[in-house]
Amino acid sequence: MKTEEENMLYIKKYSGFIISIVIGLLLYEEANYAYTYRTATAYSDHMIYRLILSMGSGSSGWNGILFPILAALPMGISYVREYRSGYLKLRLQKMSRKRYVAVTLIQNAILGGLGLLIPYVVYCLHLYFQYGTKAYLNIKEGETVIMFHPELAASNTIAYVCLLGTFVLLAGVTFATFAIGISAWIKNTFLTLILPFVLCIAMAILIPDNRFDLLLIFAPNGYAWASVPIILIMSGILILTGIILFAVGVKNNEK
């Protein structure tokens, strides 16, 4: 039988997951609305144009900036809640610390990844039925917003959408893991949500036009020179950092 405390934490975890999905969808649709009714654009006749602009290449693409927060919402702050409520001690009585760390990290990565991927998929379906893929897709250098593998975008729209979706999923897993890692040390829900976002913005501002822009993990179309190996390395470093921070933090907090 689940206790009242368990039920409350369970509800908070999945409510965060739902909130992340809803906010993500609203941000995509707001960007689509902006480019339809507020901005004259030559890129409005093909779903790929709308998708790229909505992911952060344009001024209204808030998903491309806020995704670290949305990735952490589902479960990134769950450890702080369990620690503060005392429920963590109960869980560690029922399972080993190593198992708790592994289970929590896996659940967190899945929910963080899906929290970004689900609104992306729903939005892509909306764009497909509204705009389709039959219109001419301009990939001429200097005249297009498609800077990441434009040839694939022109030859196979579905494959290109799946490619970008893979990076969206990776971004969710990456920043959810990094967030829960730092949460084990700072034990503050607000800072857990905001620090990954601050890190992304700080790197983008302090090192402009660089190949190590963390925002590229979510939307690699930001620069023509976006490198898949570098994106994977940046993601791997953040994931590994998050895992180590969480494992060591849980161990230290158990004392």
Secondary structure as the mmCIF struct_conf table of DSSP 4:
data_model
#
loop_
_struct_conf.conf_type_id
_struct_conf.id
_struct_conf.beg_label_comp_id
_struct_conf.beg_label_asym_id
_struct_conf.beg_label_seq_id
_struct_conf.end_label_comp_id
_struct_conf.end_label_asym_id
_struct_conf.end_label_seq_id
HELX_RH_AL_P HELX_RH_AL_P1 GLU A 4 TYR A 33
HELX_RH_PI_P HELX_RH_PI_P1 ALA A 34 ARG A 38
BEND BEND1 ALA A 42 ALA A 42
BEND BEND2 ASP A 45 HIS A 46
HELX_RH_AL_P HELX_RH_AL_P2 MET A 47 ILE A 52
HELX_RH_PI_P HELX_RH_PI_P2 LEU A 53 SER A 57
BEND BEND3 GLY A 58 GLY A 58
TURN_TY1_P TURN_TY1_P1 SER A 59 SER A 60
TURN_TY1_P TURN_TY1_P2 TRP A 62 TRP A 62
HELX_RH_AL_P HELX_RH_AL_P3 ASN A 63 ALA A 72
TURN_TY1_P TURN_TY1_P3 LEU A 73 ILE A 77
HELX_RH_AL_P HELX_RH_AL_P4 SER A 78 SER A 85
TURN_TY1_P TURN_TY1_P4 GLY A 86 GLY A 86
HELX_RH_AL_P HELX_RH_AL_P5 TYR A 87 LYS A 94
BEND BEND4 MET A 95 MET A 95
HELX_RH_AL_P HELX_RH_AL_P6 ARG A 97 GLN A 130
TURN_TY1_P TURN_TY1_P5 TYR A 131 TYR A 131
BEND BEND5 THR A 133 THR A 133
BEND BEND6 ALA A 135 ALA A 135
TURN_TY1_P TURN_TY1_P6 GLU A 141 GLY A 142
BEND BEND7 GLU A 143 GLU A 143
BEND BEND8 VAL A 145 VAL A 145
BEND BEND9 PHE A 148 HIS A 149
HELX_RH_AL_P HELX_RH_AL_P7 PRO A 150 SER A 155
HELX_RH_AL_P HELX_RH_AL_P8 THR A 157 ILE A 186
HELX_RH_AL_P HELX_RH_AL_P9 THR A 189 LEU A 206
BEND BEND10 ILE A 207 ILE A 207
TURN_TY1_P TURN_TY1_P7 PRO A 208 ASP A 209
TURN_TY1_P TURN_TY1_P8 ARG A 211 PHE A 212
HELX_RH_3T_P HELX_RH_3T_P1 LEU A 214 ILE A 217
TURN_TY1_P TURN_TY1_P9 PHE A 218 PHE A 218
HELX_RH_3T_P HELX_RH_3T_P2 PRO A 220 GLY A 222
TURN_TY1_P TURN_TY1_P10 ALA A 224 TRP A 225
HELX_RH_AL_P HELX_RH_AL_P10 VAL A 228 GLU A 254
#
